[in-house]
Amino acid sequence: MNKRGFVSRILQNFRKPEGFFGRMILWGMNTGHASLAQWGMSCLQWQPEWSVLDIGCGGGANLLQILQRCPQGKAYGIDISPESVTFARKKNKKYLGTRCFIEQGGVHRLPYPDYAFDAVTAFETVYFWGNLQHAFTEVGRVLKPGGSFLICCEISDPANKAWTGLVEGMEIHSCDELKAILSKSGFTDTVIFRTKKEELCLVSHRQTVRL
């Protein structure tokens, strides 16, 4: 295997962490994405009693932040990677089973009932969701009417091929594309936040009456 192939194999762990390199990526995500997550979370008006689902919870650092922002609430995490689930559970072991619940699964078939959450978050993960309209509709299903959906991305320019050429299955979505698909999926009142870089955060709300 050549050097580029070896690097690409390691970087596949951004999509689905596995094994030793997966654990290293998860540790790096918890630290390297901390400032982006803090900025993204500042875009939402949190309530202390909220129940919140974090899709693609990775290493679990964002779940801990959610618990701190919702001191009377609960945080739920889901990730397609068993390695991520194990890592995130260790990160949140103090609250596991009482205020924090983490399981394996994907966005296209969320194992939760209708109207289960006050908010859903997605940090650095929609790149890998494939059919976004189907995914966003499923997010809408588990949100309470008027509930908030926060999407946070470090990269939002589809012309940026620096990562997509290395990480299989990764797709960069523009702000306009995400906003349009949210609208088609039953979301409204989308608010957009940007930094001087490519960083993008959208906060949208589930319609009170499902179409």
N, C-alpha and C positions, 0 to 999 in steps of 0.2 A: 504494500500500500504506500503510495506516495505521500508527501507531506501534506498536500492540500486535502487528500482523501482522509488522512488521519485527523486533521483539524475539523473537517466537515463532520466526521463521525462523532467527535466530542461535542460539537455544537448541536447535534440532534437532541442533546439533553435539554436544550431550551424548550423544545416541544414536549418531550416526555422523558423526564429524568430517570435514569436507570443506573444501578451499580455505583461503583466508586466515583466515576466522573459525574454521574448524576447528583450524588450527594455534594460534591464540590460545587457544582453549578447552583444547587439549592442554597448552599451557604452563601455563595456569591450574590445570588438574587436578594437574599434577605438584607445584605449589607449594601450592595451596589444600587438597588432600586429604592432604598429607604427615602431618599430626598424626593424622588418622583412621586412615591406613594403619599408622602406627607403633603406635598403640593396638591395632588389629586383629591385627597380627603378634605382639604381645606375648601374645596369647591362645593361641598355638600353641607347643608344645615342639619347636623346630626341631632337626634333626640335620645335622651338617656335610656328610654325603655324599648328601643327598637330591637327587632330581630332581623339580622342581616345575613345574607348569603354572599360569600366570596367565591366566585367561579374561577377555577384555575388557581387555587390557593397556594400552590408551590410550597415554599419552605415555611409558611404559616406566620410570617412576621406581620402581615397585614391583618390577620385575624386578631392578633394581640392588640394592635392599634384600634381595631373596631371595638373590642371589649373595653378599652380604656375610654373611648368616646361614647359608649353606651353602657354606663356602669350598672344599670338595672336591666340591661337587655341580654341578648344571646347572639353568638356568632356561629355561623355554619360555614364549613369549608368543603369544597368538592374539587377533585382533581382526577384526571385520567390515569395518573401515574401512581402505582402502589408505593414507590419510593418517596414521592412527595407526601402521600398520606402519612406514612410512618414518620417522616421528618417533621411535618407540621404538628402531628400529635405530640411529639416530644417537645416541640417548641412551646406548646400550649398546655402541657400536662397539668399545670396548676388548676386549670378551669375545665379540663376534659371531663365530659359526662355530666357537668352541671350547667355551665354557661357556654361551653364550646363543644361542637360536634363536627367531626371531620370524617368523610367517607370517600370512597372511590366512585367515580362516575363522570359522565360527560354532559355537556350543555344541551345536547340535542334530545336527551331523555333524562330530565332531572327527577330524582326520586323523592319528590316532595309534593304535597297536596296543593291544590289551587289556593291562591290568596294567602300563602304561608309567610311572606316576608314584607317588611316595611321598606327595605332597600336591598338591591343586588349590586355588587361591585365586580368589576372585571379589570384587573391591572395587568397590562402587558400580556394579554392572552387572546384577544380577538383575532390576532394574526393567524391563528391556527384553527379557527372555528368553521371554516369551510362555508357552508350555506348560511349566511348571516341572517337572512330573513327567517328561516326556520328556527335558528338559535334564538333570535330576539323574540320571536313569538312565544317560544318556550319560557324565556325569562319573564315575559308578560304574564304567562299563565300562573307562575308562582308568586307574583307580586300582588299585593293588595291594591285595590283601586286607588289611583293617585300616588302609588309607591314610586320610589326613585330608583333609576338605573344609572349607575356611574361607570363610564368607560374611560380608562386612562391609558394612553399610549406614548411611548417615548419617540416613536417614529410615525409620521403621518404623511409622508410624501412618497407616493407610489413609484416615483422616478428614482428613489434611493434604493439601489440594488446591492448595497454593501453587505446586507445580511441575507436577503432572499436567495442570493446565489450560493450561500453556504448552508443554510438551514432548510432542509426539504419540507415542503408544505407550508412555508411561511408566506403570507401575503399581506402587503401593506395597504391600508385603506385610507383614503382621504377623508377629511372632515365632511365634505359635501356628500360623499358616498355613505358614510355612516349615518348622517342626519336623514338622508332620503330613505334608507332602509329602516331606520327607527320609525319613521312616519308610516311606512307601509306595514309595519309590524304592530301597530296599535299604540305607539308612543306619541306624546305631544309635549309642547312647551320645552323643547330642547334648548339648553343654554350651553354655549361654547366658551371654553377657556383655553388660552394658548400662552406659551412662553415665547421668547425671542428665538428659541431653537425650533425643533419640529414637535416638541412636546404638546400633546393635545388631551384635553379632558372634556367630555360631554356628559351633562346631567340631563336625563330625560325622564318623563313621567308616564306611567301607565294610565291610559284613558280610564275614566271612572265607569264608562259603559263599554264593554267589550264589543268590537265590531263582529 
